[in-house]
Structures are given as C-alpha cells and as structure tokens.
C-alpha cells in the first residue's frame, strides 16, 4: 500500500459573494501532489491560482465558500475538521510562504517573536530554534535579524524570514504563492536555490504558484495550468515545454520574450482578447473566445479534463489533433516589422544625448552629526551616466531596484533636476527644471509610467485625457481634434467608442494602451518608458510590446525603455545599457549583448534569469550579500563588494577603465576583455521546441 | 528618538509663540476701548488717559506684546478687568476643574468607544455592528444640551441618583467632586463616543484586511491571540491621535456642557470673559488652552512614535 498523497483535491469549486453577486472562481479542480513532489501552478491574474493556494489550506476569507469537492491533506479530510483541528493542521502540517513578505509580517513585532509564535508555547528552546531556523535559510547574523523589525530588513531577507517561519513546523506541504514576484532577479535566483535545497533535503511536497513559466521551469517537476478558474492542462514540466497540448498553454509560452528573441526578426504572439470575468463565463470551453482553433463544438460544449498517456491531462476538444501535429494551436501573429527605411545620416542623428549625468540627494544631518561636526552625507542616486539614442532606435536601460534607472528617466523628463551633467534633445540642451522648459520641449519628450491605474485621472473620460495633450501640446485645432482622437485610439488598436469610457471601465492592458496613446498624442520625438509593461500579465505584455514596436515604426520615435527584465529589454531594444548603483556597467548593441565578454554584473544577471526551458543549463553565478547603500557607495568599482570576479585592491581603490570590443560593446571593468571572454560562456538561449518546424513559415 | 523628541518640542515652542502673537493681535482688533470698558461710559478723558497709562496701553504694540508675553512667562498674568481678581489663581483653579472633568470623560469614553468599535468591526455587517453604528450615530446627532437635560431629568429628578447641579466648591478634591462630575462626563462622552468608535471600527477593519493577519492566522494560533496581539496593536495607533484632539476640546471647548450643569470649568470662564470683554482674562485662558492642546498632541505624537517601530527606529 502506498502512502496517501500530501495533497489531494478532487472536484473542488469555490465561490465568493452571495446571491446575485456570487462569483464562482474555481470549478471542478482535481489536483494531487505526492510527497516530495514539486508542483507548479501557473496562471495569469484572474485565473484563481491564489484562491486555489489558499483553498488548499481551507483559508478563504470572510465571503469565500467551498461549494463542492474535497480536500485531503496526507489522507485526512480537511473540510471535515473542527476549528481547533484546522488550526493544528495550520500549525504543523501545511505552511504558506506568501507574496509581499513585508506586508505579511506584523510591522510592530520583532522577527524573532513572529517566528516563535509558530512554536508550541511551552517550548523552552524557542529562542535557540528561531536562530537555527534563521541559519537554515542562510541568515548568518540570526541574532540581529531576530531582534529586528520587518522594515529594517531588505526584501530578500524578509522573504527568507517567511521561509524560515514556514519551516518551523516541518510541514508535509509547503505552499509558495508568488514568493519572488517583487524581488530583483539576482535575489530571486538565490531564494529559488534556497527553496529547492531546503525542500529536497526534507521530502516536503510543494505547491509553487507563479505567473512566471520561467521560474516554474527552473524549479518544478510538474505543472498545472489554470485559466479562468479551471485546470486546463497538467503535465510533467519536461513535456509541457516540449509539446503543450492546450492552446492556452501554447499562447502563454509564445507570449513570453525568450532570452535572445528580438522583435526585429521574431515577433511575440500574444493571446487575443482578455480573460473572462467570473460572472460572465462562456458556455462552452472557457478559452474558446480567445482560441485560434475553436470550433462550433468548442463554443457550445465544455470539454472534459482528459487523461493523456498516463501522466498528462488536458481540457481541450482538439488535443488529439494537436498532439499528433495535425493542428497548430499558436495565435495569429503579425508579420515582423520590416527593417526601417532611413538614410544613413538619420541613423547617426542623436535624438537624445546624456553626458555625465549625476544626481545626489543630500541627507538630513542628525543631531549626532551636527555635534560631531560631520558634514552633510549624500545619496548618490546617479553617479555619471552617458547615454545616446538615435531616431527610430530603442535604448534599453536595465537595472535592479536601487540602481538609479528611474532617476535617470526622471532627470531626462525634468521631474528631478540633475545635480550635474547635460541632457540634450536634438542638439538643444534642456533646462534642468521642468518649469523652465518651454512647450515645444514638453511636446518632444513624453513618458509612460509603470502604473497606468495611477497615471490616468479616474474622473476624466479617455477622450478628455487624450484631448488635452492634442490641443495644448500638439496644437490641434478644435475642428480636427475628434478625427485626431479617433486616429490615436486606432493607433493603439482600440475602437473610437473608448473615448467615452472612464479608466475604471478598462482592463489593465487597455489602461496602459491609453497611457501610451496619451504619450503619443503630442507626437513626441522621444518616449520614456519606466517599467511600463512590468505590471501586465504576459499575454497582455506581449501585445503591448508588439504595439510599441509598430508605433515606433509608424511615428519615427526614439525610445528610452527602462526595465528590470533583461529578456523584455533585449526583445525590444537595439542597444542595452546595464546600470548598477547609479553607474553604467556595460553598454552593448542588442545583437551581441548575450555574447561574451560580459561585465561580471551582467554575467550574474544573465545567470540568474529564469529561462523558459527546463533543460537549460545555466552557469550558477549568484551575488552574495546585500546591495550596498547608495549613501556609503563603495569606492573604485561600485560593484566590487559583490563581484564574483573580484581582483583585489585595484577594484577597491581605482575606478575601472571603459574597454571596448570590436562589435561596439563597452565594459567598465579592470579585467581585460580577452580574459573575461576566455572564462565566460555565451548566455544560454532557451530553445522553443514547442514551435516545431512550421514556426518558420 | 531623542532627536525626534527635540524636534517635536522645538515645533511646540514655535507653535506657542505664534499662537500667543495671534491671540494678542486678535484681542487688539476687538472693538471697544479697554479703558472705557473698565471705567464705564461716564468716565472723563483724564481718567481714561490715566488708566491707559497705568495699563501700559499707550505704548507701541510690539512693546505691549513683549511685556505681556514676558509677564505671562514669569507668572504675572495680571488682574481681571471685570472682577479685579488676580487672573492666575482663577484660571489655574478652573483649569484644575476642567482637567478633572476631561480625565473622567476620557476614562469613560475611550475604553467604551474602543470596545464598541472593536466589537463592531469583528462583527462587520452583522446585526450587532449595525446596532452599534445606529445607536452611536443617533446619540451623536443630539446636541449636548438635549442629552444633558434628558440625563438630568432622568438620573437627577426621577431617580435621584446624581445631583443635577455640578457647581463644585472651589477647593474640592477629585473624590469630593466625583458625584457631580459624572453627569457632565457622561454628556461629553456621548459626544465623543460615536466619533472614536467609528474611527476604531474603520481602523480595525483596515488592519484585518492586511496580509500579516492572514500570516498570523495561518500559524494556527487561537483567533483571540490574532486579534489582540496582531490586529489591535496596530489598529489602535490612530486612536491615540484622536484622543489627544478630544482632550484639547474637553479642556476648553466644553462650553455648552459646563453651562448646562453649571460646572466651573475653563469653558464657562471663557464665556464669562467674552461677555465682559475681559481681555487679560481672555488672553490667559486662550493661551492656557492652546498650551494644553499642544502638550496633548505632543504626548500623542511621542506615544505614537514609541509604539510604532517604523518611526521610533528611524
């Protein structure tokens, strides 16, 4: 007889609300996780994945209800438990590592107190055990961490604390709900390594919830794909990336930019339409309205979840045709943008040049500083950045949080006056203060922010938001303005009736399109994007990225595209600049950015990147320690405190030289280029085996 | 924390200085000649001039302000125009009375309002929550003189439990005054109750939504521990600020309640001073009230910072 599975969910349905407001967010979920298994659960926002994670613990909040099905933990029926039994299960058998560790920790209690709460109260060794747990998640200075309050720790340390707390009861099932979503990619990589090592050593079952197929490919044995509250596909990780059977899974894989994919030669294929609301689901297959291979049958009849070859399950009427290659379920794509036609002189024209840009923020002197006569300390947010962008070209600026990349954008647009350096737009130096810039300059320079929700005025219709820049900046006459408005909406692929809508009537992707339309309203020469696609689901993000590429061609604009995501940047950009602690580390044309030599920091970034390929072998380069504070910015090379290729005193005391390769790559490092090149391997490009031979037609 | 304390205290001094200037300027702008108010309509020009000289009213305004402020700081608050009494003992006595009433009111109002707010929040949208909301809002809608008179009618005249008149003796201690304090304190409580209870309810509901409450619950600790240790510790922080503002109102703004019960507090002295155009008295009361208000707010800020590590450990 085999042991009971760690988690067995059968026929589970979950609803929120009552009466007419009732929304069924999960339907007929079957999911079994064996002991020691690493199970991925992937889906976009609105898929119900977080609800499923919490339902597996029977924790649904005030208005959530389980309306059908069963949940067994280690063979014990969770739904039949009394409250004390359920609390005991939470204490011992099943643990959650949530998204957003800072919000998930009580701001008023010390870390040690919060971890010890998970122990039996009579435990005399609780203090020792807290330190043991902190040590087991790689927090060496456990005593200090235990005495700290949550806000005193970095995001990565906070998430380690959450993992330590989850390990307190030696759980049989560990549920991780997007645990690395707000972390930097280098921190994410160390956390993923940690989770994998800890779990392998303990034989715990894991349910890993994520929107990122790359993270799941790196970590999991199996993956279940959730769409609009239904399980649409469930398979071993190796199979699902090799040959996805459900058109939605395929659409997800085609939506994520693979490292090395560039829009100039290989466009993403976003999924058309958007995820249906929980109270207006289609009658047949939930994916039918967005499915490229939907038929009458699909639209009318809900497909069953069918077994495929013993180890896989898929909910699609046409999986057999897809499995034997008769049917290609990929989304209709648009043709790749034709190479731009422009005279060589225009190519050399620089729309934007930034030279020696610096931004320092003086810190308030404390009383102690005053008494000791210490001078004012400064935060060095940007410490000497040079950039240039040509017409019709995109410069991608990559950096982690605290790198100063957003400050660069704010200095260019004028929201933050730089402390030193010069910003030139079309050979005209720009005033530092926004208020000192005249209207033509404002028109030429526009920006799209990360959060379209906050960037659009909720009390203005889309039409009013767009008319203002058209009239004030582009100088469109009242007679023409409606025609221009319709053109603008058309340009971002929205119908003219959107002009009458308010922001709350739009989806996240539509809001970002409106924000983009508003930026284009002024017919700018340069557009700045600050993490403008980061908050979007991958299928929506793909559509927006393609739109940006097309708009650039149509309107001959230059882009400064800022993101923490190297794969997204290398997809969109022609040139890439990597920034660390306010200092450029490397600049490279996109064509050679994945070829050695790399700056050691770029090398670490590439190695940390989760790839869409479970078979990918990446060098395992991890950065130690925390990002230094920009107040006590390390001298010499600012990266020396964490550099895996640290040479010695020279890195500490001397600023590195800029070294340039024959292909135009520039690296800010003391190590000679040939030495770097000899010891570095090219970045691993994930294969896209699911595309098959017909991908090139 | 030390520098936080010093900074806040500096702000407090600046606030007081600005208020004293405002008070001085406003009282100068009030209509009416002080000397004529004191001496009456029939007084001769010579007598008026003599009094002005005696009171220093013929000097330039900045000098008058500085000497008034200086005198106030060293404790010479002058004499009342209308009664001729020394102002300081009078104001301090009334301040003592007001503090007694404010203390008792807060001792009743804060715990009951917090309990009501927490209970309402933990039973959100259930009958108990609705009952608490409706009851406290309907009470706050009634003016103090109505609730005060109803309470007097009920508890003093019908049931004979408490005295209707609260005019305590000038040197009465707290114990002696207590029976007379209860009715005005309850009346003032009814004003504050709904305000503090609704704020507490909103604050608890906001905290209950935060992810750390889920983390605590999923540790498998008893629900009561989640509520007391995690939710309330954070949810009651905003209440501190509200209590401080209420305290300021209680020591100087309790004009209606003091009049209904004939209670000799700072509020009724203030109406007296206004009625008689008694400028030195008015200035002294206002400055004392502002001082009390500012100190209460300082105490609240410091307590808030102390209880909130994100500020304390800046």
Interface residues (C-beta under 8 A of the other chain):
Chain A: X57 X59 X62 X87 X88 X89 X90 X91 X92 X95 X96 X98 X100 X103 X104 X105 X106 X107 X108 X109 X117 X118 X149 X151 X152 X162 X165 X366 X367 X368
Chain B: X2 X3 X6 X124 X210 X211 X212 X214 X215 X216 X217 X218 X219 X220 X221 X222 X229 X230 X233 X234 X307 X308 X309 X310 X313
